[in-house]
């Protein structure tokens, strides 16, 4: 492993002066020491400057944007300010194991064909920490293998676990700001379509859940994140062009999964939102359904029944007490499924 390989650990932050210290501490405590740690504040209204003032480490740099650039606009600002051969964007509310950087760099240095790594995560919430390890060993995906798996939702990528070679951003561009929630998903699709990527089993990210997160704001408080996903599907289909047929299976799997998510949102989560969003999710379900493509008779029949299923749920939705009935039916189905599993 070359000591000349500088790693930029970038920490974009917004109004998280009370949480960012843990991320900074974990970055500065890396066993791989040839790093720069960039904290890039997105025009916060808190006193993050006093947090930064408490550190005396020449590797730590602080930048403050004059105006809020948005989530992925700030990601791009981090990349523009960084100087490292490898770039790791670490959320300001998360933190990493002391060997995280070393483990990722070792794989990248020994596999020059790999352009991006992602890793395991430990989810920290008000419950017991839970480790999510997709695999128990390192694995390299040769393009476009990971692209297919991401489309089919077979492999999740936790954004702050990703490390990327600098030249990749030159090749595919920076994060798109068109998708306030899904910009990272679209970025990993762009990268994995062209380049090899690797899962690094022993690089551990500690991912903090809670109502402070962008996930909570965009997935539990509004339908914006789900609209983003539909837009990304449309863009990917357009960008694939003549290649679309080669990825139709994976696209249809992803589209159907998103359609089912929107169906469930009518029932379970829309009451957490301020506006009458059940009808919005009805529209999202139909828009997602329209993206399903099939050349076979069986596929078209399946799509027809998908349509009927959405209509049935929509019928219950507009009936007085219909949403409550759907919840009861869902709970009964879940209980029945669990009992069948116990018996078998």
N, C-alpha and C positions, 0 to 999 in steps of 0.2 A: 504494500500500500504506500503510495507516494505522499510524502509530507507536503508536497507542493499543491495538492488538490484542496483548494479553499472551498469550504462549504458555507453558504449563506443561509442562516436560519432566520427567516423573516416572520415577524409577529405583528400582523395587522390588528389594530384594536380600535374600539369605539365605546366610550363610556364604560370602561371596565378597569378603572384604576384599582378597584378592590380585588381584582382577580388576576391581573396580568403578571403580578410578581411571581406567581407559581410557574408560569410559562417561561419567564426570563431566567429564573433560578435553574430550571431544568435544562435550558439551553446552555447556560454558562457552565454547568456541571458536567458537560459531555466529556467522556473519556477521550474522544477524538478532539484535539484542542485547536487544530487549524481551522477556526471558524470565525465568522463575523455574525453578530446578532443585531438585527435591525428591528427596532420597534417603530412602526409607522402608524401614527395616530390620525384617525379620520375626522379631524375637527371636532373632537369631543368637548363636552362642557364640564368635564370633571377635572380634578387636579392631578393628572397623570405625571406632570412634570416633577412633582414632589416624590413620586415613586421612583422615577428614573434617577433623581438626584441622590438617592440612597445607595447607588451602585458606584463602585470605583473599579472599573474594568475597561481597558482600552478596546476590547473587542465589541463592546456594546455601543451602538449608535442610536440616536433618537431623532425622528423626523415628525413634523406635524403638518398635515395638509391645511391649506388656507380655507378650503371648503370641502364638504363631504363628497367623496367621489363614488359613493355606493360601495357595496361589499366587494364586488369583483374589480371595480375601478381601483380600490385600495390594494387588492392583490397585485394588480398590474403595476401600481406605483412601487410596491415592494420589489418586484422583479427589475424594474428600471433602475432602482437605487442599488441593487445588489451587485457584487463583483465576483461571486464564487463560481467555480466550475459546476457545482451542484447547488440546486436551490430547493430549500424545504420551507414551505409556508405552514407555520404552526399557529393555530387559533389561539387567541389571547386568553381563553378560558380553559385550554387544555394544557397538557405537559407530557414530557417524554422520559423514557428510561435513560439512564446515564450512558448506556451503550448503543442507543438508537442510531446516532449518526455514524459511529464506527461500523456498525453492522451493515448499514445500507451502503456506505462508501466501499467497504470491502467487496461486496457483490458487484457494484458498478465498476470498480477498478479491475476486477478479474474477468468481467464479461463486458467488453467494450461495445457489444451489439445491443445491450440492454440500455434503454434510454429513460426508463421510468421505473421506480419501485413503489410498492405500497405494502402495508404490513398489518399485523394483528393490532387489536385494540382492547383495552379494558374500560368498560363503561362504568363511570362513576355517577351514582345518583343517590337519592335518599334511602335506597335499599342496599343490599350487599353488592360489592363490585362484581361485575360479570365479564369474563374474558370471551371475546369473539375472535377465534382463530380459524380462518377459512381453511387453512391447511396446517399440518404439523411439521412441514418441512419447506425449504425454499423451492420455488418452482418458476421456471422461465416460460413465458408465453411468446411464441413466435407470431408476428403479425400475419394475418389479422385475428388470431385465435382469441385474444382477450377482448377485442372489439365484438366478436360474436357473443361471448359470454356476458359482456356488459349489456348488450342489447337484450339478451334473453333473461337478464336479471339473475344469472346463475352465480355471479360473484359481485358482492358489494365492495365499493372502495370508499373508505373513510377519508375525506379530503385532507385533514391535517397529518395523515400518515404518509403522504406522497412526497417523494424526492425526485427531481427531474434534472437532467443535464441541461445546461443553459442553451445549447444549440437547438434543442427541441422547440423552445419558444420562438426562435428565429425561423424555424421551418413551418410550424403550424399556426403561429400567431399567439397573442396573449389571450387572457380570458375574455369571453364575450360578455359585454354588459347588457345585452338584450334580455338575458334571463336572470332576474334578480335572485332566484333560488337555484336554478339548475345550471348555472354557468360552469360549475366544476364538472358535472356529469357530461356536459357537451365537450369540455376540454379533454377529459379522459377518453372519450370516444374518438376525438380527432387524433390524439396521440397514438392510441392502440391500433387504429386502422393502418397507420404507416410504420410504426416502430415496435420492436420487441419490448416487453415489459416483464417485471418479475415481482413475485410475492416474496417478502422477506419475513420468515416466521418469527425470528427472535428480536425483531425491532419493535418494541412495545410502545404504543401510544396510549395515554390515559385521557379518555374522552368524557367530558363532563356534560351530563344531561340536565335539563331544567328549563324554567320559563324565561331564562335570560337569553336563550339561544336563538339564532336565526331560524332554526328548524321549527321551534315553537311558534315564532311570529308568523312564518310563511306557510306552515302546514296545519297548525291548529287554530289560528286566528283569522285566516283568510284563505281563499282558494287560489291565491297567486302562484304558489308552487306547483299546483296541479295544472294550471294553465301553461306554465313554463314547459312542463314535460310534453304536453301536446305540441307546442311550438317546436320543440327540439325534434320530436318524431317527424314532423313535416319537413323540417330543414334537412334532417339526415336522409330522408327519402329523396328529396330534391338533389342533394349532393351526390348520392349514390348513382343517380341517373340510370344508365343501362345496367349497372351492377346490382340494382335493387332486387332483381329476381333471385340473385345468389344469396341474399340475406333475408329473404321473405319469411322464412320459418322463424328466425330470431326476432324479426320485427313484429310479426303477428303475435308471438308469445308476449313480448313487452307491451304491445298495445292492448291485448286482452287483459293482462294483469292490471294495467292502469285503469282500464274500463271498470274492472271489478272493484278496484280501490275507490273510484268515484262513486260506484253504486253503494258501497258500504258507508261512505261519508255522508250520504243523505240520512242514513239511519243513526250513526253513532256520534259524529263530530260536529255537524252543522249547528247544533244547539250551543256550541261553545263560541260561535261567531255572532257578531252584533246584528248583521243583516239577515234577511230570509234566504239563506244560501242553499237550502235543499233544492230549490228549483234551478239554481245556478249549477249545482252538481249534476242535475238531470241533463242539462245542456252539455256539460262536459262529457258525460257518459255517451251521449249520442255523437258528439264530435269525435270522440276517441274511436267509437265503433265504426264510424265512416272511414277510418284509415285502414281498417283490416282489408287485406287483399287476398284473393284466392282464385286460382285458375281451375280448381277441381270442383266437381259437383258436391262432394262431401263437404268441402270447405265452405261452399256457398250455403249449403243447408245449415251448417254450424253457425255461420254468420247470421242467418235468418233467425235461428233460435236465440242467439244473443240479443237480437233486436226485440224479440217477443219478451224476453226476460226483463229487459230495461223497461218496456211498456208496463209489465205487470207491477214492477216495483214502483214505477211512477204513478200507477193507478192507486196503489195503497197510500202513496205519499199525499195525494190530494184529498183522500177521505178523512173525515174527522176521526181521530184516534188511530188512523192507519199506520202512522209511524211507530206508535207504541206496539201495535200488533206485530209489525215487522221485527221489532227488537225482541219480543217474546219468542217468535218463531226462530230467530237467530240463536237465542240462548238455548232453546230446546234442541236445536240441531247440534249445537256445540256439546251439550250434555250427552246426547245420544251417541255422538261420535266418540267421546271419551269413554263411555261405558263399553262400546263395541271393542275399542282398543284394549281395555282391561280384560275383557273376556277372551279375546284372541291371544 
